[in-house]
């Protein structure tokens, strides 16, 4: 369903760009696990000077090995949805000593000693992930969004390559998002794009 929706959105966007007189990029939707096709995608589009990669996984579906490949390209900025609420529900099993999906998600078993004894394990996992990303030379700008009624808790993370001259696409995105923010009614999006979270 998500792949079909994404394909439909991409097609609508391409048609709108053409109507406005812009060149619409070619696109292809891979109906496969990103962990399995990341190398194929990068090989097919290796001549691109810059990539914006959006990762919105179900819990621990994405492997750190895959995220690391994205970061190590040296030309990708990333928007990542870190699902604290979904991860927190798995903690009793994850900290039990057996192999767990968290090990692939966080690149090994070291996270256990850093996180399992904390009072708030969900935030501990997030901080651990932050440190992994920063160790690869990335700046992180994020906002936390909570919906207690539904036990939602996630961090919208923008991972930017450390580079001189700023990040022009961020300014463009903020400008284009302004008319949409009120309509979206999402406090997390509002904080991220209206309250200068990306300017810190």
N, C-alpha and C positions, 0 to 999 in steps of 0.2 A: 504493500500500500504506500509506504513512504517513498519508494523508488518511483512509483507511478505518479505520485503527487509532485515530486521533485522534477520529473520529466515534463509534466504539464506546466509547472511554474517557469521552467527554463524556456519552454516553447513560447509561452505568452510573453515573457520578457524579451525574447529575441524578436518577436513580431512587433512589439512596441518600439524597440530600438530602430527597426527598419522604417517604421512609419514616421519616426522623428528624424530620419535621415542619417542615422548612425550605422556603422558597420556592426552587424550582429555576429558575435563569435560562434563558431561551430561548437557543439556540445555532444557529449555522449554520456548516458547514464549506465553505470555498471551495476547490474543487479547481483552483486556479490559482496562478500565480506571485504571491507576495506583492507583489513590485515592481509588478505590474500592477493589483492590486486594493486597494492600501493606501488610496487616496483614497475608493474606494467604501465600504470598511469604516468609515473614519472619518466619512464623511457619514451612514452608516446609524446609527452609534452616537455621534454627536456630542453627544448630551445627557447622556452618562455623565460623572460628575464625576471619575472616576479609572479609569485602565486599567492593567492589568498585562500587558505584552506579552512573550511568550517567543519568542526568535529562535534557532533551531537550524539554521543553514544548512549546506549542503554546500559547504565551501570558500568560494569567492567568490560564491556564488549571490546573496547579498543585496547590493544597491547602497548605497553611502553615502548617496545621495540619498534612499533609502527610510528608512534609519535616521534620518537628519536630520529627515525629516517626522515620525517618531514622537517624537523628542526635542523638536521645536519645538512640539508640541501644548501643552506645559506641564502636562500632567496624566497623563503615562505614566511608570511605572517599568518597567524592562526587565531581563529575565534573558537574557543573551546567551552563546552557546557559541562561543568563538573557537578555531577549529581550527588551532593552530600546526603540528601534524604534517602535515596535508593541505596547508597553505599552503607549508610549507618545501619540499615536493617540487616545487613549481612555480617556485621562485626562479630557477633557471638560465635559464628562458625569460623570466620576468618582468623580470629585470634586463638583458635583452639589448638593450633600446633600442626594440623594437617596441611597439605598443599591446598592452596585456594586460588581462585581466579584473581584475587588481589595481587598475588605474586607476579602474574603476567602483566597486570595493569600498572603495577608500580616498579617493575623491573627487577624483581628478586624478593628475598625474604627480609631484607634489612629494615623495611618499614615497620615490622612487628615490634622491634625493640624501641623504635622511636614513637610509636603510636598506641600500642595496645594497653598501656597503663595510664593513659590520659583520661580525664573525666569526660571530655567531649571528643570522642574518637572521629566523628565526621569531620570536624574542623581540623583535627590532627592529620587526617589523610590528605585534606586539601593543602595544608601547609607543607606536607612532605612532597606532594606533587609540585607545588610552587617551587620548592628548592631544586627539584630535579630539572625543571624547565630553566630556571635561572642559571644553573650550572652549565647549560648549553649556550649561554650568551644571549639570552632573551630578556627583555623588559616585560613586566606583567602589569596590566591594569585590569582590575576586576571589580565587580559589584556582587553583593550577596542578596539573593531574593528568597524570601520565606513566605509560605502560606501555611500557617499553623493548622488551619481547619482541615487541610488535605495532606498534612505532613510533607509538603513540598519544601525543599531547601536545596538551592543550587547556586553556583557561582558562574556568572558569565565572565569568562576570562578572554582578554585580548592579549595575545602574545606577539610582541613586536621585536624584530631583529634589532640589535643595537647597531645604530648607524648614524652618521653625521647627516645633518640636513633635515631631520625630522621625518615625518611619515605623511606625505601629501594626501594619500587616500583616506586617512583618518579625518582630516579636515573636510574633505568632500563628502564623506559619509555622514558626518555630523550635520552638515548643511542640508543634505538631502533628507535626512531623517526628521528634521524639525517639524514639518507639517504632519508627520505620521505619529508623533509621540503621544499626543493627546488622545488620538483615536485608538491607539493600542491599549491604553489603560493599564500599562504594565509598569509598576514602580521601578523595577530593575532596569528596564530599558530607559526609562526617564532619567534615572540617576546616571546611567552610563553615558548617555548622549547629551543630556541637558545640563547636568550639574558639574561639567568639566572633569569627570573622572579620567578622561583620556589626556588631560593636560598636566597631570601631576608629574 
